[in-house]
Amino acid sequence: MNDRLWSEAVILEAPDRQLRVESTRDADICLRRYWPVQEGRAWEIAREACQRSLDGHASPDTARRAFIEAAREAGFDLRAWT
């Protein structure tokens, strides 16, 4: 299975947990299962970018950037080099 590893992890901080996302596969799972709201333009773009990356049609960096924007849209505190 191709996880499409990222060059650097994205760390999401919420009041009750911290999530370390290290790959496109991690991001896709996070967006589907652990996201506070499953709507919003950045969330939709991130889901699509993750799927395209996992299918080999987009780079992991594209998925990572989209994931960061979705995290900002959802109001997460995050630590990441953008």
Backbone as CSV, one residue per row, in Angstrom:
resi,resn,N_x,N_y,N_z,CA_x,CA_y,CA_z,C_x,C_y,C_z
1,MET,0.847,-1.178,0.000,0.000,0.000,0.000,0.890,1.238,0.000
2,ASN,0.564,2.176,-0.826,1.332,3.406,-0.929,0.706,4.473,-0.044
3,ASP,1.405,4.815,1.034,0.890,5.816,1.974,1.148,7.237,1.524
4,ARG,2.070,7.417,0.570,2.435,8.748,0.097,2.937,9.594,1.271
5,LEU,4.069,9.167,1.834,4.657,9.850,2.994,4.985,11.301,2.695
6,TRP,4.808,12.136,3.716,5.116,13.554,3.614,6.531,13.808,4.109
7,SER,7.137,14.885,3.646,8.483,15.242,4.081,8.494,15.701,5.537
8,GLU,7.359,16.225,5.995,7.241,16.659,7.384,5.802,16.476,7.865
9,ALA,5.664,16.028,9.087,4.337,15.802,9.667,3.611,17.118,9.917
10,VAL,2.300,17.024,9.971,1.432,18.122,10.387,0.827,17.691,11.712
11,ILE,0.923,18.534,12.714,0.381,18.204,14.032,-0.824,19.093,14.294
12,LEU,-1.969,18.433,14.486,-3.215,19.138,14.793,-3.437,19.082,16.291
13,GLU,-3.780,20.217,16.862,-4.031,20.266,18.297,-5.469,20.697,18.543
14,ALA,-6.164,19.892,19.309,-7.523,20.184,19.743,-7.520,20.135,21.264
15,PRO,-8.559,20.663,21.905,-8.560,20.678,23.373,-8.368,19.299,24.014
16,ASP,-8.890,18.262,23.408,-8.843,16.942,24.041,-7.868,15.964,23.394
17,ARG,-7.156,16.383,22.344,-6.226,15.455,21.699,-5.253,16.180,20.782
18,GLN,-4.238,15.430,20.403,-3.269,15.899,19.430,-3.127,14.801,18.381
19,LEU,-3.206,15.189,17.114,-3.081,14.226,16.025,-1.843,14.551,15.207
20,ARG,-1.019,13.534,14.972,0.176,13.684,14.138,-0.121,13.010,12.803
21,VAL,-0.115,13.786,11.738,-0.456,13.304,10.403,0.822,13.325,9.566
22,GLU,1.255,12.137,9.121,2.556,12.001,8.464,2.478,11.598,6.996
23,SER,1.290,11.304,6.502,1.170,10.831,5.127,-0.198,11.187,4.562
24,THR,-0.302,11.041,3.264,-1.591,11.275,2.614,-2.627,10.285,3.126
25,ARG,-2.238,9.049,3.360,-3.165,8.043,3.901,-3.661,8.486,5.274
26,ASP,-2.752,8.943,6.141,-3.156,9.458,7.464,-4.154,10.605,7.318
27,ALA,-3.853,11.523,6.401,-4.718,12.690,6.211,-6.101,12.272,5.737
28,ASP,-6.157,11.342,4.806,-7.444,10.877,4.288,-8.284,10.249,5.398
29,ILE,-7.665,9.429,6.211,-8.370,8.804,7.337,-8.839,9.868,8.324
30,CYS,-7.977,10.818,8.619,-8.322,11.898,9.546,-9.508,12.710,9.025
31,LEU,-9.472,13.062,7.758,-10.559,13.849,7.165,-11.886,13.088,7.170
32,ARG,-11.840,11.787,6.985,-13.071,10.993,6.933,-13.607,10.631,8.316
33,ARG,-12.718,10.347,9.257,-13.168,9.781,10.539,-13.112,10.724,11.726
34,TYR,-12.175,11.664,11.723,-11.922,12.441,12.934,-12.153,13.934,12.773
35,TRP,-12.656,14.354,11.634,-12.828,15.786,11.390,-14.039,16.299,12.144
36,PRO,-13.955,17.500,12.717,-15.087,18.013,13.503,-16.342,18.274,12.663
37,VAL,-16.168,18.644,11.408,-17.302,18.846,10.496,-16.899,18.302,9.128
38,GLN,-17.800,17.611,8.496,-17.483,17.056,7.185,-18.156,17.873,6.100
39,GLU,-17.736,19.115,6.045,-18.208,20.034,5.030,-17.225,21.188,4.955
40,GLY,-17.423,22.051,4.014,-16.528,23.190,3.830,-15.714,23.008,2.572
41,ARG,-15.428,24.110,1.930,-14.719,24.065,0.654,-13.315,23.479,0.796
42,ALA,-12.566,23.900,1.804,-11.204,23.387,1.977,-11.225,21.899,2.317
43,TRP,-12.212,21.451,3.093,-12.339,20.017,3.406,-12.566,19.223,2.127
44,GLU,-13.451,19.704,1.261,-13.723,19.014,-0.003,-12.476,18.954,-0.881
45,ILE,-11.752,20.070,-0.969,-10.533,20.108,-1.774,-9.492,19.148,-1.208
46,ALA,-9.356,19.107,0.108,-8.390,18.212,0.745,-8.744,16.751,0.511
47,ARG,-10.014,16.408,0.633,-10.427,15.014,0.360,-10.085,14.618,-1.068
48,GLU,-10.376,15.514,-2.005,-10.081,15.226,-3.413,-8.574,15.130,-3.643
49,ALA,-7.798,16.047,-3.050,-6.343,16.023,-3.214,-5.737,14.747,-2.644
50,CYS,-6.249,14.304,-1.521,-5.753,13.056,-0.928,-6.054,11.873,-1.844
51,GLN,-7.257,11.801,-2.352,-7.619,10.696,-3.241,-6.768,10.713,-4.509
52,ARG,-6.574,11.896,-5.082,-5.750,12.003,-6.296,-4.303,11.593,-6.008
53,SER,-3.791,11.968,-4.850,-2.427,11.591,-4.487,-2.324,10.084,-4.266
54,LEU,-3.279,9.518,-3.558,-3.255,8.078,-3.316,-3.380,7.286,-4.611
55,ASP,-4.068,7.847,-5.583,-4.209,7.199,-6.891,-3.008,7.456,-7.802
56,GLY,-2.066,8.289,-7.354,-0.878,8.581,-8.132,-1.038,9.712,-9.124
57,HIS,-2.114,10.487,-9.015,-2.383,11.576,-9.957,-2.023,12.955,-9.418
58,ALA,-1.552,13.034,-8.185,-1.127,14.301,-7.586,0.002,13.981,-6.601
59,SER,0.793,14.967,-6.301,1.926,14.747,-5.398,1.467,14.738,-3.937
60,PRO,2.232,14.080,-3.074,1.941,14.148,-1.640,1.973,15.586,-1.111
61,ASP,2.847,16.425,-1.677,2.917,17.827,-1.237,1.619,18.576,-1.523
62,THR,0.980,18.273,-2.638,-0.308,18.890,-2.959,-1.346,18.502,-1.921
63,ALA,-1.377,17.226,-1.560,-2.320,16.754,-0.545,-2.015,17.392,0.812
64,ARG,-0.741,17.510,1.145,-0.354,18.105,2.432,-0.804,19.557,2.521
65,ARG,-0.550,20.329,1.452,-0.967,21.741,1.457,-2.489,21.870,1.587
66,ALA,-3.224,21.026,0.878,-4.688,21.062,0.952,-5.159,20.676,2.354
67,PHE,-4.497,19.697,2.959,-4.848,19.266,4.313,-4.636,20.405,5.310
68,ILE,-3.543,21.124,5.176,-3.267,22.255,6.071,-4.361,23.313,5.948
69,GLU,-4.782,23.611,4.734,-5.855,24.593,4.531,-7.169,24.108,5.155
70,ALA,-7.457,22.830,5.032,-8.674,22.280,5.643,-8.597,22.366,7.162
71,ALA,-7.407,22.120,7.722,-7.230,22.219,9.177,-7.455,23.650,9.652
72,ARG,-6.963,24.600,8.881,-7.201,26.008,9.226,-8.686,26.329,9.156
73,GLU,-9.353,25.874,8.092,-10.782,26.111,7.925,-11.574,25.536,9.112
74,ALA,-11.159,24.368,9.609,-11.864,23.709,10.707,-11.527,24.314,12.069
75,GLY,-10.544,25.228,12.116,-10.210,25.894,13.366,-9.211,25.163,14.242
76,PHE,-8.504,24.182,13.681,-7.482,23.496,14.462,-6.317,24.429,14.711
77,ASP,-5.672,24.286,15.872,-4.351,24.852,16.070,-3.418,23.848,15.417
78,LEU,-2.470,24.332,14.639,-1.595,23.366,13.976,-0.166,23.813,13.987
79,ARG,0.694,22.801,13.920,2.127,23.027,13.802,2.567,22.339,12.524
80,ALA,3.066,23.156,11.602,3.534,22.619,10.330,4.341,23.670,9.604
81,TRP,5.311,23.239,8.866,5.998,24.125,7.930,5.139,24.159,6.701
82,THR,4.750,25.334,6.262,3.884,25.428,5.081,4.672,25.850,3.874
